[in-house]
Structures are given as structure tokens and as C-alpha cells.
Amino acid sequence: MKNHDDSRDTTDLLRTTLSFMAVNLLWIFFAVWLLYGIVPVLLLAVVMNHMINRLEVRLLVAERHPRRDF
């Protein structure tokens, strides 16, 4: 059996996933820009940023106050 470095595998997978998401986001923004102009692209970026910030706050609160299931 092989010895796998799980942390390295996870890091590589995360890096690949983030790169894939960035490339897809670029072409989606470009397509929206071509179809509707820059204003909807900026609004979409602001909405996405807001949702990411909300997710971060939710994760931080959940980390501070773990659920207690009995």
C-alpha cells in the first residue's frame, strides 16, 4: 500500500478547485459583460462578495459556538 499525504492531496485539490472556479467565473463575467454591459457584472460581483462575507461570518460563529448534540 502507498503512503498518502492527505494534507498535500487536500491542498492540491483545493488549489485545483479554486483555479477551476476562477476560470469559470471569468468567462461568465465576460459573457454577461458582452450581453448586458458592465453594470450587471459589477452588481453580480457585489452580490457574490456579500454572500461570501455572510458565509464567512456564519462559519466563524459556528466555529465559536459548536452545536451540542446529546
PQR file of N, CA, C, O and H, with PARSE charges and radii, in Angstrom:
ATOM      1  N   MET A   1       0.832  -1.184   0.000 -0.4000 1.5000
ATOM      2  CA  MET A   1       0.000   0.000   0.000 -0.0000 2.0000
ATOM      3  C   MET A   1       0.874   1.245   0.000  0.5500 1.7000
ATOM      4  O   MET A   1       1.969   1.268   0.563 -0.5500 1.4000
ATOM      5  N   LYS A   2       0.361   2.261  -0.640 -0.4000 1.5000
ATOM      6  CA  LYS A   2       1.086   3.521  -0.699 -0.0000 2.0000
ATOM      7  C   LYS A   2       0.763   4.370   0.520  0.5500 1.7000
ATOM      8  O   LYS A   2      -0.336   4.310   1.072 -0.5500 1.4000
ATOM      9  H   LYS A   2      -0.529   2.242  -1.098  0.4000 1.0000
ATOM     10  N   ASN A   3       1.727   5.142   0.915 -0.4000 1.5000
ATOM     11  CA  ASN A   3       1.506   6.137   1.954 -0.0000 2.0000
ATOM     12  C   ASN A   3       1.083   7.432   1.279  0.5500 1.7000
ATOM     13  O   ASN A   3       1.830   7.981   0.469 -0.5500 1.4000
ATOM     14  H   ASN A   3       2.620   5.191   0.467  0.4000 1.0000
ATOM     15  N   HIS A   4      -0.093   7.918   1.598 -0.4000 1.5000
ATOM     16  CA  HIS A   4      -0.583   9.155   1.005 -0.0000 2.0000
ATOM     17  C   HIS A   4      -0.482  10.272   2.025  0.5500 1.7000
ATOM     18  O   HIS A   4      -0.802  10.105   3.202 -0.5500 1.4000
ATOM     19  H   HIS A   4      -0.700   7.472   2.256  0.4000 1.0000
ATOM     20  N   ASP A   5      -0.030  11.411   1.538 -0.4000 1.5000
ATOM     21  CA  ASP A   5      -0.014  12.606   2.373 -0.0000 2.0000
ATOM     22  C   ASP A   5      -1.341  13.323   2.159  0.5500 1.7000
ATOM     23  O   ASP A   5      -1.501  14.073   1.195 -0.5500 1.4000
ATOM     24  H   ASP A   5       0.229  11.546   0.582  0.4000 1.0000
ATOM     25  N   ASP A   6      -2.296  13.089   3.067 -0.4000 1.5000
ATOM     26  CA  ASP A   6      -3.651  13.613   2.897 -0.0000 2.0000
ATOM     27  C   ASP A   6      -3.691  15.133   2.871  0.5500 1.7000
ATOM     28  O   ASP A   6      -4.477  15.716   2.122 -0.5500 1.4000
ATOM     29  H   ASP A   6      -2.166  12.480   3.850  0.4000 1.0000
ATOM     30  N   SER A   7      -2.858  15.785   3.676 -0.4000 1.5000
ATOM     31  CA  SER A   7      -2.886  17.247   3.699 -0.0000 2.0000
ATOM     32  C   SER A   7      -2.415  17.809   2.361  0.5500 1.7000
ATOM     33  O   SER A   7      -2.952  18.807   1.882 -0.5500 1.4000
ATOM     34  H   SER A   7      -2.220  15.312   4.284  0.4000 1.0000
ATOM     35  N   ARG A   8      -1.418  17.176   1.761 -0.4000 1.5000
ATOM     36  CA  ARG A   8      -0.931  17.626   0.456 -0.0000 2.0000
ATOM     37  C   ARG A   8      -1.988  17.371  -0.614  0.5500 1.7000
ATOM     38  O   ARG A   8      -2.217  18.220  -1.475 -0.5500 1.4000
ATOM     39  H   ARG A   8      -0.982  16.365   2.150  0.4000 1.0000
ATOM     40  N   ASP A   9      -2.631  16.210  -0.563 -0.4000 1.5000
ATOM     41  CA  ASP A   9      -3.686  15.892  -1.525 -0.0000 2.0000
ATOM     42  C   ASP A   9      -4.844  16.876  -1.409  0.5500 1.7000
ATOM     43  O   ASP A   9      -5.393  17.319  -2.418 -0.5500 1.4000
ATOM     44  H   ASP A   9      -2.446  15.520   0.137  0.4000 1.0000
ATOM     45  N   THR A  10      -5.209  17.213  -0.185 -0.4000 1.5000
ATOM     46  CA  THR A  10      -6.298  18.158   0.038 -0.0000 2.0000
ATOM     47  C   THR A  10      -5.925  19.542  -0.477  0.5500 1.7000
ATOM     48  O   THR A  10      -6.753  20.220  -1.086 -0.5500 1.4000
ATOM     49  H   THR A  10      -4.762  16.853   0.634  0.4000 1.0000
ATOM     50  N   THR A  11      -4.689  19.965  -0.238 -0.4000 1.5000
ATOM     51  CA  THR A  11      -4.225  21.266  -0.709 -0.0000 2.0000
ATOM     52  C   THR A  11      -4.235  21.316  -2.229  0.5500 1.7000
ATOM     53  O   THR A  11      -4.664  22.312  -2.812 -0.5500 1.4000
ATOM     54  H   THR A  11      -4.017  19.414   0.256  0.4000 1.0000
ATOM     55  N   ASP A  12      -3.767  20.258  -2.874 -0.4000 1.5000
ATOM     56  CA  ASP A  12      -3.775  20.212  -4.335 -0.0000 2.0000
ATOM     57  C   ASP A  12      -5.195  20.253  -4.878  0.5500 1.7000
ATOM     58  O   ASP A  12      -5.468  20.937  -5.865 -0.5500 1.4000
ATOM     59  H   ASP A  12      -3.418  19.449  -2.401  0.4000 1.0000
ATOM     60  N   LEU A  13      -6.089  19.530  -4.242 -0.4000 1.5000
ATOM     61  CA  LEU A  13      -7.483  19.518  -4.684 -0.0000 2.0000
ATOM     62  C   LEU A  13      -8.120  20.894  -4.509  0.5500 1.7000
ATOM     63  O   LEU A  13      -8.852  21.354  -5.386 -0.5500 1.4000
ATOM     64  H   LEU A  13      -5.867  18.974  -3.440  0.4000 1.0000
ATOM     65  N   LEU A  14      -7.848  21.548  -3.390 -0.4000 1.5000
ATOM     66  CA  LEU A  14      -8.383  22.891  -3.151 -0.0000 2.0000
ATOM     67  C   LEU A  14      -7.845  23.873  -4.182  0.5500 1.7000
ATOM     68  O   LEU A  14      -8.603  24.676  -4.727 -0.5500 1.4000
ATOM     69  H   LEU A  14      -7.253  21.174  -2.678  0.4000 1.0000
ATOM     70  N   ARG A  15      -6.559  23.819  -4.453 -0.4000 1.5000
ATOM     71  CA  ARG A  15      -5.945  24.722  -5.430 -0.0000 2.0000
ATOM     72  C   ARG A  15      -6.557  24.508  -6.818  0.5500 1.7000
ATOM     73  O   ARG A  15      -6.845  25.470  -7.528 -0.5500 1.4000
ATOM     74  H   ARG A  15      -5.943  23.167  -4.011  0.4000 1.0000
ATOM     75  N   THR A  16      -6.749  23.259  -7.193 -0.4000 1.5000
ATOM     76  CA  THR A  16      -7.346  22.945  -8.490 -0.0000 2.0000
ATOM     77  C   THR A  16      -8.783  23.443  -8.569  0.5500 1.7000
ATOM     78  O   THR A  16      -9.191  24.015  -9.579 -0.5500 1.4000
ATOM     79  H   THR A  16      -6.515  22.477  -6.615  0.4000 1.0000
ATOM     80  N   THR A  17      -9.541  23.226  -7.513 -0.4000 1.5000
ATOM     81  CA  THR A  17     -10.940  23.662  -7.491 -0.0000 2.0000
ATOM     82  C   THR A  17     -11.046  25.177  -7.576  0.5500 1.7000
ATOM     83  O   THR A  17     -11.874  25.699  -8.323 -0.5500 1.4000
ATOM     84  H   THR A  17      -9.209  22.760  -6.693  0.4000 1.0000
ATOM     85  N   LEU A  18     -10.220  25.886  -6.823 -0.4000 1.5000
ATOM     86  CA  LEU A  18     -10.261  27.346  -6.862 -0.0000 2.0000
ATOM     87  C   LEU A  18      -9.845  27.886  -8.226  0.5500 1.7000
ATOM     88  O   LEU A  18     -10.418  28.865  -8.704 -0.5500 1.4000
ATOM     89  H   LEU A  18      -9.547  25.462  -6.216  0.4000 1.0000
ATOM     90  N   SER A  19      -8.859  27.262  -8.853 -0.4000 1.5000
ATOM     91  CA  SER A  19      -8.448  27.673 -10.196 -0.0000 2.0000
ATOM     92  C   SER A  19      -9.572  27.455 -11.196  0.5500 1.7000
ATOM     93  O   SER A  19      -9.835  28.313 -12.039 -0.5500 1.4000
ATOM     94  H   SER A  19      -8.393  26.467  -8.464  0.4000 1.0000
ATOM     95  N   PHE A  20     -10.232  26.313 -11.103 -0.4000 1.5000
ATOM     96  CA  PHE A  20     -11.348  25.998 -11.993 -0.0000 2.0000
ATOM     97  C   PHE A  20     -12.481  27.002 -11.816  0.5500 1.7000
ATOM     98  O   PHE A  20     -13.069  27.465 -12.793 -0.5500 1.4000
ATOM     99  H   PHE A  20     -10.018  25.617 -10.418  0.4000 1.0000
ATOM    100  N   MET A  21     -12.784  27.335 -10.562 -0.4000 1.5000
ATOM    101  CA  MET A  21     -13.844  28.310 -10.294 -0.0000 2.0000
ATOM    102  C   MET A  21     -13.475  29.691 -10.838  0.5500 1.7000
ATOM    103  O   MET A  21     -14.334  30.392 -11.374 -0.5500 1.4000
ATOM    104  H   MET A  21     -12.306  26.959  -9.768  0.4000 1.0000
ATOM    105  N   ALA A  22     -12.213  30.084 -10.706 -0.4000 1.5000
ATOM    106  CA  ALA A  22     -11.779  31.394 -11.194 -0.0000 2.0000
ATOM    107  C   ALA A  22     -11.906  31.487 -12.710  0.5500 1.7000
ATOM    108  O   ALA A  22     -12.364  32.502 -13.236 -0.5500 1.4000
ATOM    109  H   ALA A  22     -11.516  29.515 -10.270  0.4000 1.0000
ATOM    110  N   VAL A  23     -11.506  30.439 -13.409 -0.4000 1.5000
ATOM    111  CA  VAL A  23     -11.610  30.438 -14.870 -0.0000 2.0000
ATOM    112  C   VAL A  23     -13.074  30.504 -15.297  0.5500 1.7000
ATOM    113  O   VAL A  23     -13.423  31.265 -16.199 -0.5500 1.4000
ATOM    114  H   VAL A  23     -11.135  29.615 -12.982  0.4000 1.0000
ATOM    115  N   ASN A  24     -13.927  29.718 -14.658 -0.4000 1.5000
ATOM    116  CA  ASN A  24     -15.351  29.749 -14.999 -0.0000 2.0000
ATOM    117  C   ASN A  24     -15.970  31.104 -14.685  0.5500 1.7000
ATOM    118  O   ASN A  24     -16.785  31.609 -15.458 -0.5500 1.4000
ATOM    119  H   ASN A  24     -13.643  29.099 -13.925  0.4000 1.0000
ATOM    120  N   LEU A  25     -15.594  31.686 -13.570 -0.4000 1.5000
ATOM    121  CA  LEU A  25     -16.134  32.991 -13.201 -0.0000 2.0000
ATOM    122  C   LEU A  25     -15.717  34.058 -14.210  0.5500 1.7000
ATOM    123  O   LEU A  25     -16.501  34.950 -14.533 -0.5500 1.4000
ATOM    124  H   LEU A  25     -14.933  31.276 -12.943  0.4000 1.0000
ATOM    125  N   LEU A  26     -14.488  33.966 -14.704 -0.4000 1.5000
ATOM    126  CA  LEU A  26     -14.024  34.936 -15.696 -0.0000 2.0000
ATOM    127  C   LEU A  26     -14.860  34.885 -16.969  0.5500 1.7000
ATOM    128  O   LEU A  26     -15.293  35.926 -17.463 -0.5500 1.4000
ATOM    129  H   LEU A  26     -13.851  33.241 -14.441  0.4000 1.0000
ATOM    130  N   TRP A  27     -15.093  33.690 -17.506 -0.4000 1.5000
ATOM    131  CA  TRP A  27     -15.848  33.644 -18.763 -0.0000 2.0000
ATOM    132  C   TRP A  27     -17.316  34.000 -18.541  0.5500 1.7000
ATOM    133  O   TRP A  27     -17.953  34.567 -19.428 -0.5500 1.4000
ATOM    134  H   TRP A  27     -14.741  32.845 -17.105  0.4000 1.0000
ATOM    135  N   ILE A  28     -17.859  33.674 -17.365 -0.4000 1.5000
ATOM    136  CA  ILE A  28     -19.245  34.062 -17.083 -0.0000 2.0000
ATOM    137  C   ILE A  28     -19.351  35.585 -16.988  0.5500 1.7000
ATOM    138  O   ILE A  28     -20.273  36.174 -17.552 -0.5500 1.4000
ATOM    139  H   ILE A  28     -17.341  33.213 -16.644  0.4000 1.0000
ATOM    140  N   PHE A  29     -18.419  36.227 -16.281 -0.4000 1.5000
ATOM    141  CA  PHE A  29     -18.420  37.688 -16.204 -0.0000 2.0000
ATOM    142  C   PHE A  29     -18.263  38.300 -17.593  0.5500 1.7000
ATOM    143  O   PHE A  29     -18.934  39.278 -17.922 -0.5500 1.4000
ATOM    144  H   PHE A  29     -17.670  35.749 -15.823  0.4000 1.0000
ATOM    145  N   PHE A  30     -17.384  37.729 -18.400 -0.4000 1.5000
ATOM    146  CA  PHE A  30     -17.159  38.255 -19.746 -0.0000 2.0000
ATOM    147  C   PHE A  30     -18.417  38.118 -20.602  0.5500 1.7000
ATOM    148  O   PHE A  30     -18.776  39.042 -21.331 -0.5500 1.4000
ATOM    149  H   PHE A  30     -16.839  36.934 -18.132  0.4000 1.0000
ATOM    150  N   ALA A  31     -19.084  36.974 -20.517 -0.4000 1.5000
ATOM    151  CA  ALA A  31     -20.310  36.763 -21.298 -0.0000 2.0000
ATOM    152  C   ALA A  31     -21.411  37.729 -20.859  0.5500 1.7000
ATOM    153  O   ALA A  31     -22.110  38.294 -21.701 -0.5500 1.4000
ATOM    154  H   ALA A  31     -18.793  36.223 -19.924  0.4000 1.0000
ATOM    155  N   VAL A  32     -21.571  37.922 -19.550 -0.4000 1.5000
ATOM    156  CA  VAL A  32     -22.578  38.866 -19.049 -0.0000 2.0000
ATOM    157  C   VAL A  32     -22.225  40.281 -19.487  0.5500 1.7000
ATOM    158  O   VAL A  32     -23.106  41.067 -19.833 -0.5500 1.4000
ATOM    159  H   VAL A  32     -21.003  37.463 -18.866  0.4000 1.0000
ATOM    160  N   TRP A  33     -20.935  40.602 -19.471 -0.4000 1.5000
ATOM    161  CA  TRP A  33     -20.485  41.923 -19.901 -0.0000 2.0000
ATOM    162  C   TRP A  33     -20.831  42.151 -21.372  0.5500 1.7000
ATOM    163  O   TRP A  33     -21.315  43.223 -21.737 -0.5500 1.4000
ATOM    164  H   TRP A  33     -20.219  39.964 -19.190  0.4000 1.0000
ATOM    165  N   LEU A  34     -20.585  41.149 -22.216 -0.4000 1.5000
ATOM    166  CA  LEU A  34     -20.901  41.293 -23.639 -0.0000 2.0000
ATOM    167  C   LEU A  34     -22.402  41.424 -23.881  0.5500 1.7000
ATOM    168  O   LEU A  34     -22.829  42.195 -24.740 -0.5500 1.4000
ATOM    169  H   LEU A  34     -20.193  40.279 -21.920  0.4000 1.0000
ATOM    170  N   LEU A  35     -23.198  40.677 -23.131 -0.4000 1.5000
ATOM    171  CA  LEU A  35     -24.642  40.683 -23.354 -0.0000 2.0000
ATOM    172  C   LEU A  35     -25.336  41.905 -22.759  0.5500 1.7000
ATOM    173  O   LEU A  35     -26.227  42.478 -23.385 -0.5500 1.4000
ATOM    174  H   LEU A  35     -22.851  40.050 -22.433  0.4000 1.0000
ATOM    175  N   TYR A  36     -24.930  42.309 -21.547 -0.4000 1.5000
ATOM    176  CA  TYR A  36     -25.694  43.324 -20.819 -0.0000 2.0000
ATOM    177  C   TYR A  36     -24.898  44.565 -20.424  0.5500 1.7000
ATOM    178  O   TYR A  36     -25.495  45.557 -20.008 -0.5500 1.4000
ATOM    179  H   TYR A  36     -24.205  41.843 -21.038  0.4000 1.0000
ATOM    180  N   GLY A  37     -23.591  44.541 -20.538 -0.4000 1.5000
ATOM    181  CA  GLY A  37     -22.779  45.685 -20.148 -0.0000 2.0000
ATOM    182  C   GLY A  37     -22.085  45.451 -18.813  0.5500 1.7000
ATOM    183  O   GLY A  37     -22.218  44.393 -18.198 -0.5500 1.4000
ATOM    184  H   GLY A  37     -23.106  43.735 -20.876  0.4000 1.0000
ATOM    185  N   ILE A  38     -21.348  46.456 -18.384 -0.4000 1.5000
ATOM    186  CA  ILE A  38     -20.508  46.315 -17.195 -0.0000 2.0000
ATOM    187  C   ILE A  38     -21.302  46.425 -15.896  0.5500 1.7000
ATOM    188  O   ILE A  38     -20.904  45.846 -14.885 -0.5500 1.4000
ATOM    189  H   ILE A  38     -21.239  47.316 -18.884  0.4000 1.0000
ATOM    190  N   VAL A  39     -22.415  47.156 -15.903 -0.4000 1.5000
ATOM    191  CA  VAL A  39     -23.172  47.377 -14.665 -0.0000 2.0000
ATOM    192  C   VAL A  39     -23.677  46.063 -14.065  0.5500 1.7000
ATOM    193  O   VAL A  39     -23.497  45.857 -12.864 -0.5500 1.4000
ATOM    194  H   VAL A  39     -22.738  47.627 -16.724  0.4000 1.0000
ATOM    195  N   PRO A  40     -24.297  45.167 -14.832 -0.5600 1.5000
ATOM    196  CA  PRO A  40     -24.719  43.891 -14.239  0.2800 2.0000
ATOM    197  C   PRO A  40     -23.551  43.046 -13.731  0.5500 1.7000
ATOM    198  O   PRO A  40     -23.691  42.313 -12.752 -0.5500 1.4000
ATOM    199  N   VAL A  41     -22.409  43.149 -14.392 -0.4000 1.5000
ATOM    200  CA  VAL A  41     -21.230  42.411 -13.924 -0.0000 2.0000
ATOM    201  C   VAL A  41     -20.797  42.935 -12.562  0.5500 1.7000
ATOM    202  O   VAL A  41     -20.486  42.157 -11.661 -0.5500 1.4000
ATOM    203  H   VAL A  41     -22.295  43.744 -15.187  0.4000 1.0000
ATOM    204  N   LEU A  42     -20.777  44.242 -12.417 -0.4000 1.5000
ATOM    205  CA  LEU A  42     -20.399  44.832 -11.132 -0.0000 2.0000
ATOM    206  C   LEU A  42     -21.415  44.490 -10.047  0.5500 1.7000
ATOM    207  O   LEU A  42     -21.038  44.198  -8.911 -0.5500 1.4000
ATOM    208  H   LEU A  42     -21.030  44.874 -13.149  0.4000 1.0000
ATOM    209  N   LEU A  43     -22.692  44.524 -10.391 -0.4000 1.5000
ATOM    210  CA  LEU A  43     -23.720  44.150  -9.413 -0.0000 2.0000
ATOM    211  C   LEU A  43     -23.587  42.684  -9.006  0.5500 1.7000
ATOM    212  O   LEU A  43     -23.716  42.350  -7.828 -0.5500 1.4000
ATOM    213  H   LEU A  43     -22.997  44.761 -11.313  0.4000 1.0000
ATOM    214  N   LEU A  44     -23.332  41.814  -9.976 -0.4000 1.5000
ATOM    215  CA  LEU A  44     -23.128  40.399  -9.674 -0.0000 2.0000
ATOM    216  C   LEU A  44     -21.914  40.204  -8.770  0.5500 1.7000
ATOM    217  O   LEU A  44     -21.949  39.392  -7.846 -0.5500 1.4000
ATOM    218  H   LEU A  44     -23.228  42.085 -10.932  0.4000 1.0000
ATOM    219  N   ALA A  45     -20.847  40.944  -9.034 -0.4000 1.5000
ATOM    220  CA  ALA A  45     -19.649  40.847  -8.200 -0.0000 2.0000
ATOM    221  C   ALA A  45     -19.931  41.312  -6.771  0.5500 1.7000
ATOM    222  O   ALA A  45     -19.462  40.695  -5.815 -0.5500 1.4000
ATOM    223  H   ALA A  45     -20.819  41.604  -9.784  0.4000 1.0000
ATOM    224  N   VAL A  46     -20.691  42.390  -6.623 -0.4000 1.5000
ATOM    225  CA  VAL A  46     -21.027  42.897  -5.287 -0.0000 2.0000
ATOM    226  C   VAL A  46     -21.896  41.889  -4.538  0.5500 1.7000
ATOM    227  O   VAL A  46     -21.681  41.644  -3.351 -0.5500 1.4000
ATOM    228  H   VAL A  46     -21.073  42.891  -7.400  0.4000 1.0000
ATOM    229  N   VAL A  47     -22.870  41.308  -5.225 -0.4000 1.5000
ATOM    230  CA  VAL A  47     -23.743  40.313  -4.589 -0.0000 2.0000
ATOM    231  C   VAL A  47     -22.937  39.086  -4.171  0.5500 1.7000
ATOM    232  O   VAL A  47     -23.120  38.565  -3.070 -0.5500 1.4000
ATOM    233  H   VAL A  47     -23.045  41.507  -6.189  0.4000 1.0000
ATOM    234  N   MET A  48     -22.053  38.628  -5.043 -0.4000 1.5000
ATOM    235  CA  MET A  48     -21.225  37.463  -4.697 -0.0000 2.0000
ATOM    236  C   MET A  48     -20.324  37.768  -3.501  0.5500 1.7000
ATOM    237  O   MET A  48     -20.156  36.929  -2.616 -0.5500 1.4000
ATOM    238  H   MET A  48     -21.905  39.051  -5.937  0.4000 1.0000
ATOM    239  N   ASN A  49     -19.749  38.963  -3.476 -0.4000 1.5000
ATOM    240  CA  ASN A  49     -18.898  39.352  -2.357 -0.0000 2.0000
ATOM    241  C   ASN A  49     -19.696  39.385  -1.059  0.5500 1.7000
ATOM    242  O   ASN A  49     -19.214  38.935  -0.019 -0.5500 1.4000
ATOM    243  H   ASN A  49     -19.886  39.644  -4.195  0.4000 1.0000
ATOM    244  N   HIS A  50     -20.904  39.910  -1.117 -0.4000 1.5000
ATOM    245  CA  HIS A  50     -21.765  39.962   0.065 -0.0000 2.0000
ATOM    246  C   HIS A  50     -22.084  38.552   0.568  0.5500 1.7000
ATOM    247  O   HIS A  50     -22.030  38.294   1.771 -0.5500 1.4000
ATOM    248  H   HIS A  50     -21.296  40.274  -1.962  0.4000 1.0000
ATOM    249  N   MET A  51     -22.412  37.647  -0.344 -0.4000 1.5000
ATOM    250  CA  MET A  51     -22.744  36.277   0.055 -0.0000 2.0000
ATOM    251  C   MET A  51     -21.530  35.554   0.645  0.5500 1.7000
ATOM    252  O   MET A  51     -21.669  34.783   1.594 -0.5500 1.4000
ATOM    253  H   MET A  51     -22.456  37.856  -1.321  0.4000 1.0000
ATOM    254  N   ILE A  52     -20.354  35.798   0.091 -0.4000 1.5000
ATOM    255  CA  ILE A  52     -19.134  35.191   0.635 -0.0000 2.0000
ATOM    256  C   ILE A  52     -18.875  35.714   2.040  0.5500 1.7000
ATOM    257  O   ILE A  52     -18.501  34.947   2.928 -0.5500 1.4000
ATOM    258  H   ILE A  52     -20.241  36.424  -0.680  0.4000 1.0000
ATOM    259  N   ASN A  53     -19.070  37.009   2.249 -0.4000 1.5000
ATOM    260  CA  ASN A  53     -18.879  37.583   3.587 -0.0000 2.0000
ATOM    261  C   ASN A  53     -19.874  37.009   4.589  0.5500 1.7000
ATOM    262  O   ASN A  53     -19.512  36.726   5.731 -0.5500 1.4000
ATOM    263  H   ASN A  53     -19.374  37.632   1.528  0.4000 1.0000
ATOM    264  N   ARG A  54     -21.131  36.837   4.167 -0.4000 1.5000
ATOM    265  CA  ARG A  54     -22.139  36.234   5.058 -0.0000 2.0000
ATOM    266  C   ARG A  54     -21.756  34.807   5.423  0.5500 1.7000
ATOM    267  O   ARG A  54     -21.907  34.394   6.573 -0.5500 1.4000
ATOM    268  H   ARG A  54     -21.425  37.068   3.240  0.4000 1.0000
ATOM    269  N   LEU A  55     -21.264  34.059   4.451 -0.4000 1.5000
ATOM    270  CA  LEU A  55     -20.832  32.689   4.705 -0.0000 2.0000
ATOM    271  C   LEU A  55     -19.662  32.662   5.685  0.5500 1.7000
ATOM    272  O   LEU A  55     -19.612  31.815   6.577 -0.5500 1.4000
ATOM    273  H   LEU A  55     -21.141  34.394   3.516  0.4000 1.0000
ATOM    274  N   GLU A  56     -18.722  33.588   5.517 -0.4000 1.5000
ATOM    275  CA  GLU A  56     -17.582  33.651   6.421 -0.0000 2.0000
ATOM    276  C   GLU A  56     -18.033  33.940   7.854  0.5500 1.7000
ATOM    277  O   GLU A  56     -17.562  33.294   8.790 -0.5500 1.4000
ATOM    278  H   GLU A  56     -18.762  34.277   4.792  0.4000 1.0000
ATOM    279  N   VAL A  57     -18.931  34.895   8.031 -0.4000 1.5000
ATOM    280  CA  VAL A  57     -19.438  35.221   9.369 -0.0000 2.0000
ATOM    281  C   VAL A  57     -20.145  34.016   9.971  0.5500 1.7000
ATOM    282  O   VAL A  57     -19.951  33.699  11.144 -0.5500 1.4000
ATOM    283  H   VAL A  57     -19.314  35.420   7.270  0.4000 1.0000
ATOM    284  N   ARG A  58     -20.952  33.354   9.180 -0.4000 1.5000
ATOM    285  CA  ARG A  58     -21.680  32.175   9.672 -0.0000 2.0000
ATOM    286  C   ARG A  58     -20.718  31.071  10.106  0.5500 1.7000
ATOM    287  O   ARG A  58     -20.929  30.427  11.134 -0.5500 1.4000
ATOM    288  H   ARG A  58     -21.109  33.612   8.226  0.4000 1.0000
ATOM    289  N   LEU A  59     -19.660  30.854   9.320 -0.4000 1.5000
ATOM    290  CA  LEU A  59     -18.683  29.827   9.681 -0.0000 2.0000
ATOM    291  C   LEU A  59     -17.911  30.207  10.940  0.5500 1.7000
ATOM    292  O   LEU A  59     -17.617  29.347  11.770 -0.5500 1.4000
ATOM    293  H   LEU A  59     -19.489  31.376   8.485  0.4000 1.0000
ATOM    294  N   LEU A  60     -17.579  31.486  11.088 -0.4000 1.5000
ATOM    295  CA  LEU A  60     -16.868  31.929  12.290 -0.0000 2.0000
ATOM    296  C   LEU A  60     -17.734  31.778  13.535  0.5500 1.7000
ATOM    297  O   LEU A  60     -17.241  31.366  14.585 -0.5500 1.4000
ATOM    298  H   LEU A  60     -17.817  32.186  10.414  0.4000 1.0000
ATOM    299  N   VAL A  61     -19.009  32.105  13.429 -0.4000 1.5000
ATOM    300  CA  VAL A  61     -19.921  31.949  14.568 -0.0000 2.0000
ATOM    301  C   VAL A  61     -20.077  30.475  14.910  0.5500 1.7000
ATOM    302  O   VAL A  61     -20.066  30.109  16.085 -0.5500 1.4000
ATOM    303  H   VAL A  61     -19.410  32.440  12.577  0.4000 1.0000
ATOM    304  N   ALA A  62     -20.220  29.633  13.907 -0.4000 1.5000
ATOM    305  CA  ALA A  62     -20.361  28.197  14.149 -0.0000 2.0000
ATOM    306  C   ALA A  62     -19.098  27.613  14.770  0.5500 1.7000
ATOM    307  O   ALA A  62     -19.170  26.679  15.569 -0.5500 1.4000
ATOM    308  H   ALA A  62     -20.228  29.931  12.952  0.4000 1.0000
ATOM    309  N   GLU A  63     -17.952  28.158  14.407 -0.4000 1.5000
ATOM    310  CA  GLU A  63     -16.690  27.684  14.978 -0.0000 2.0000
ATOM    311  C   GLU A  63     -16.575  28.073  16.449  0.5500 1.7000
ATOM    312  O   GLU A  63     -16.050  27.312  17.261 -0.5500 1.4000
ATOM    313  H   GLU A  63     -17.893  28.916  13.759  0.4000 1.0000
ATOM    314  N   ARG A  64     -17.069  29.263  16.785 -0.4000 1.5000
ATOM    315  CA  ARG A  64     -17.015  29.736  18.168 -0.0000 2.0000
ATOM    316  C   ARG A  64     -18.008  29.028  19.068  0.5500 1.7000
ATOM    317  O   ARG A  64     -17.721  28.772  20.238 -0.5500 1.4000
ATOM    318  H   ARG A  64     -17.495  29.882  16.125  0.4000 1.0000
ATOM    319  N   HIS A  65     -19.168  28.713  18.530 -0.4000 1.5000
ATOM    320  CA  HIS A  65     -20.238  28.099  19.310 -0.0000 2.0000
ATOM    321  C   HIS A  65     -20.639  26.769  18.678  0.5500 1.7000
ATOM    322  O   HIS A  65     -21.629  26.703  17.949 -0.5500 1.4000
ATOM    323  H   HIS A  65     -19.401  28.920  17.580  0.4000 1.0000
ATOM    324  N   PRO A  66     -19.886  25.725  18.948 -0.5600 1.5000
ATOM    325  CA  PRO A  66     -20.238  24.432  18.339  0.2800 2.0000
ATOM    326  C   PRO A  66     -21.558  23.908  18.887  0.5500 1.7000
ATOM    327  O   PRO A  66     -21.916  24.157  20.038 -0.5500 1.4000
ATOM    328  N   ARG A  67     -22.268  23.182  18.042 -0.4000 1.5000
ATOM    329  CA  ARG A  67     -23.542  22.586  18.465 -0.0000 2.0000
ATOM    330  C   ARG A  67     -23.271  21.477  19.457  0.5500 1.7000
ATOM    331  O   ARG A  67     -22.284  20.748  19.356 -0.5500 1.4000
ATOM    332  H   ARG A  67     -21.978  22.980  17.107  0.4000 1.0000
ATOM    333  N   ARG A  68     -24.156  21.368  20.403 -0.4000 1.5000
ATOM    334  CA  ARG A  68     -24.039  20.303  21.402 -0.0000 2.0000
ATOM    335  C   ARG A  68     -25.200  19.352  21.225  0.5500 1.7000
ATOM    336  O   ARG A  68     -26.313  19.630  21.670 -0.5500 1.4000
ATOM    337  H   ARG A  68     -24.958  21.960  20.486  0.4000 1.0000
ATOM    338  N   ASP A  69     -24.948  18.243  20.583 -0.4000 1.5000
ATOM    339  CA  ASP A  69     -25.970  17.219  20.395 -0.0000 2.0000
ATOM    340  C   ASP A  69     -25.798  16.157  21.463  0.5500 1.7000
ATOM    341  O   ASP A  69     -24.725  15.569  21.603 -0.5500 1.4000
ATOM    342  H   ASP A  69     -24.044  18.017  20.222  0.4000 1.0000
ATOM    343  N   PHE A  70     -26.851  15.916  22.207 -0.4000 1.5000
ATOM    344  CA  PHE A  70     -26.787  14.912  23.267 -0.0000 2.0000
ATOM    345  C   PHE A  70     -27.533  13.686  22.863  0.5500 1.7000
ATOM    346  O   PHE A  70     -27.594  12.722  23.626 -0.5500 1.4000
ATOM    347  H   PHE A  70     -27.723  16.393  22.094  0.4000 1.0000
TER
END
